Structure formats: C-alpha cells, structure tokens
Amino acid sequence: MRNMKRVVESFSLPCSVEAFWPVFFDPAYTRALYMEELKFKDFAVLESRPESRKLRIVPKVNLPGPLAKLVGDTFAYEEHGTFDRANNVWTWRMVHPGGGKGLLSTSGTIRVTPDGTGCRRQDDVTVEGKVFGISGIIESSVEKELHASWAKEIAFLRRRLAAPQ
C-alpha cells in the first residue's frame, strides 16, 4: 500500500493567537483571499458557524498537461472544517460535491500557538492521489501548489494584519 504525502509548513505572524482567528474567519478576508489574492475562479461560503465552516471553492487548475486534462476545467471542491477553540486548531477536509471525480483526497489542520511577541501558524496537510500509476505525480503537483498558495496567503495575511482596523 502506498503512503500518502504529508506537507507541513510553519509561519511566524505579527499578531496574537486571539487576534489571528477573527481575521481567519472573517468572510470579507476569506473572499478577498480566494478571489483577489489567489485568483480562484469562484468561491462561496455555504455555511458559517462559530465552530464550523463549509466553503465551495473553484480553483484555477495549475497542473501538468496530462493531469489538467484528467481534472478538466470544471474542478471544484468543498472545504468542510471545524474549529477547536480550546486548542486553537482548525481541522478541515476536501469534499467532492456529488461524489466528484475522486482523483484526490486532502485534509489537514492549522494550529496556532503563541510565539514570542506574535504567533506561529503550522499547516499540516495530507494529500493522497487516487489514480493508479499517477498518484505520485498528483501528490507532487498538489504539494507544489500548496507551497505557492501558502506564500501568497501568508503575505496577504500579514498585509491585512498590518492594516489599520
């Protein structure tokens, strides 16, 4: 049996743990992140509660040719997440609406802890390609996209945190 790919990255942020979560859950911030910063095709909040959130996301597909053809230009997914306030952990998983193509499974956590004068955000993502023979290529492509998206997201978040409220 193949192992899934685990992708972990950590970021230092100029805010307290208590200041991070209201920004992370702010609908205006989330919309601006996906539509303006990450340039996704579409985004919608399906459900938002203090302890959970469901998003519908249509990313721009940036995959090698054969994978892009396999995925198609209508790839969309839902992100279902829950918040453990006591431990400052956001746990999420990707869900394919209506069963989707099932080419990929991703899930992960965002853990935020105090770090000197700010906080540290650690993202831990599990990626599993589900297509025999090319799962490794799918996982490597997703890992590359995760790192590129995190770089943009963290830069955007830092600008948002530095802006006067």
C-alpha distance (Angstrom), angle and dihedral (degrees) to the residues before:
residue distance angle dihedral
M1 . . .
R2 3.82 . .
N3 3.75 122.3 .
M4 3.78 119.7 -123.1
K5 3.78 119.4 -120.6
R6 3.79 116.8 -105.8
V7 3.80 117.6 -156.4
V8 3.81 118.9 -168.5
E9 3.77 129.4 178.2
S10 3.78 133.6 165.8
F11 3.80 130.0 -153.5
S12 3.80 133.0 -167.9
L13 3.81 112.6 -138.3
P14 3.82 131.8 -166.1
C15 3.80 96.7 -125.1
S16 3.76 141.1 71.1
V17 3.80 122.2 -96.8
E18 3.81 87.7 -109.7
A19 3.81 91.3 54.6
F20 3.82 94.4 47.1
W21 3.80 100.3 63.3
P22 3.83 99.1 53.7
V23 3.83 88.7 54.7
F24 3.83 92.7 44.7
F25 3.82 91.3 52.3
D26 3.82 96.7 40.0
P27 3.85 106.8 118.1
A28 3.82 92.5 -147.0
Y29 3.82 91.1 52.2
T30 3.81 92.1 46.7
R31 3.82 92.9 49.1
A32 3.82 92.1 47.3
L33 3.82 90.8 47.8
Y34 3.80 95.4 53.0
M35 3.80 100.7 34.5
E36 3.81 104.0 32.4
E37 3.80 106.6 24.5
L38 3.80 102.5 31.2
K39 3.84 93.5 30.5
F40 3.80 95.2 -137.5
K41 3.81 118.6 175.9
D42 3.80 95.2 -122.9
F43 3.77 142.0 -8.1
A44 3.80 135.1 -176.9
V45 3.78 136.6 174.8
L46 3.80 105.4 -128.8
E47 3.78 96.3 179.0
S48 3.79 134.7 -0.4
R49 3.78 125.5 -174.1
P50 3.81 130.2 155.1
E51 3.83 90.7 -101.2
S52 3.81 101.4 32.7
R53 3.78 145.7 25.6
K54 3.79 137.5 -170.4
L55 3.79 121.3 -158.6
R56 3.80 131.0 -175.2
I57 3.79 109.6 -144.8
V58 3.80 131.4 -173.2
P59 3.81 107.5 -172.2
K60 3.76 127.4 -167.9
V61 3.76 103.4 -103.5
N62 3.80 109.8 -123.6
L63 3.79 102.5 176.8
P64 3.79 135.9 130.6
G65 3.84 112.8 -81.5
P66 3.81 101.0 -96.0
L67 3.81 92.1 45.1
A68 3.81 92.6 46.7
K69 3.82 88.7 53.4
L70 3.81 91.6 48.8
V71 3.82 92.9 48.9
G72 3.80 94.8 41.3
D73 3.78 128.1 -155.3
T74 3.80 95.6 -76.8
F75 3.81 97.6 66.0
A76 3.81 111.1 145.9
Y77 3.77 134.6 159.2
E78 3.77 142.4 179.5
E79 3.77 123.9 -123.4
H80 3.81 112.2 -147.4
G81 3.78 113.8 -168.7
T82 3.78 141.5 172.3
F83 3.78 129.7 -159.6
D84 3.80 124.3 -137.8
R85 3.79 99.4 -162.3
A86 3.82 94.4 -176.9
N87 3.82 91.3 59.7
N88 3.83 98.5 28.7
V89 3.80 92.6 -123.5
W90 3.79 128.5 141.4
T91 3.82 112.0 -160.7
W92 3.79 118.8 -166.9
R93 3.77 142.8 168.9
M94 3.77 135.1 -166.6
V95 3.80 115.0 -116.8
H96 3.80 124.0 -168.5
P97 3.82 108.8 -136.9
G98 3.78 112.4 -123.3
G99 3.79 90.1 5.1
G100 3.81 92.5 -60.6
K101 3.77 121.1 -154.7
G102 3.80 92.9 -57.1
L103 3.81 93.3 -144.1
L104 3.75 92.9 135.9
S105 3.77 142.0 25.2
T106 3.80 121.9 -160.2
S107 3.76 133.3 172.6
G108 3.74 135.8 157.3
T109 3.75 153.9 146.1
I110 3.76 137.8 -108.3
R111 3.80 111.3 -152.2
V112 3.82 120.3 -171.6
T113 3.80 121.5 -163.5
P114 3.81 135.3 170.0
D115 3.80 113.5 -89.9
G116 3.79 117.6 -177.3
T117 3.79 107.4 -68.7
G118 3.82 93.8 -10.4
C119 3.76 137.5 21.9
R120 3.78 139.2 -89.2
R121 3.79 121.8 -128.9
Q122 3.79 116.0 -158.1
D123 3.78 119.5 -168.0
D124 3.80 117.0 -162.1
V125 3.82 115.3 -175.9
T126 3.79 131.6 179.7
V127 3.80 115.4 -154.1
E128 3.79 124.1 -169.8
G129 3.79 123.7 -178.0
K130 3.78 110.9 -151.0
V131 3.79 102.9 -163.9
F132 3.77 116.0 99.5
G133 3.78 112.8 -118.8
I134 3.80 97.4 11.8
S135 3.81 103.7 50.9
G136 3.81 91.2 108.5
I137 3.81 91.5 53.7
I138 3.81 90.9 49.0
E139 3.81 91.7 49.4
S140 3.81 93.8 47.1
S141 3.81 91.2 48.6
V142 3.80 91.4 50.1
E143 3.81 90.9 47.5
K144 3.81 90.3 53.6
E145 3.82 90.9 48.9
L146 3.82 91.5 47.7
H147 3.81 92.1 55.5
A148 3.83 91.9 46.8
S149 3.83 91.8 47.9
W150 3.80 92.8 46.8
A151 3.81 91.2 52.2
K152 3.82 90.5 53.6
E153 3.81 93.8 41.2
I154 3.80 95.4 50.3
A155 3.83 92.4 46.7
F156 3.82 88.7 49.9
L157 3.80 91.8 46.9
R158 3.81 92.2 50.3
R159 3.82 90.5 51.2
R160 3.81 89.8 48.9
L161 3.81 92.1 49.2
A162 3.83 91.4 48.9
A163 3.83 93.6 49.9
P164 3.82 116.9 98.5
Q165 3.78 110.9 -101.5
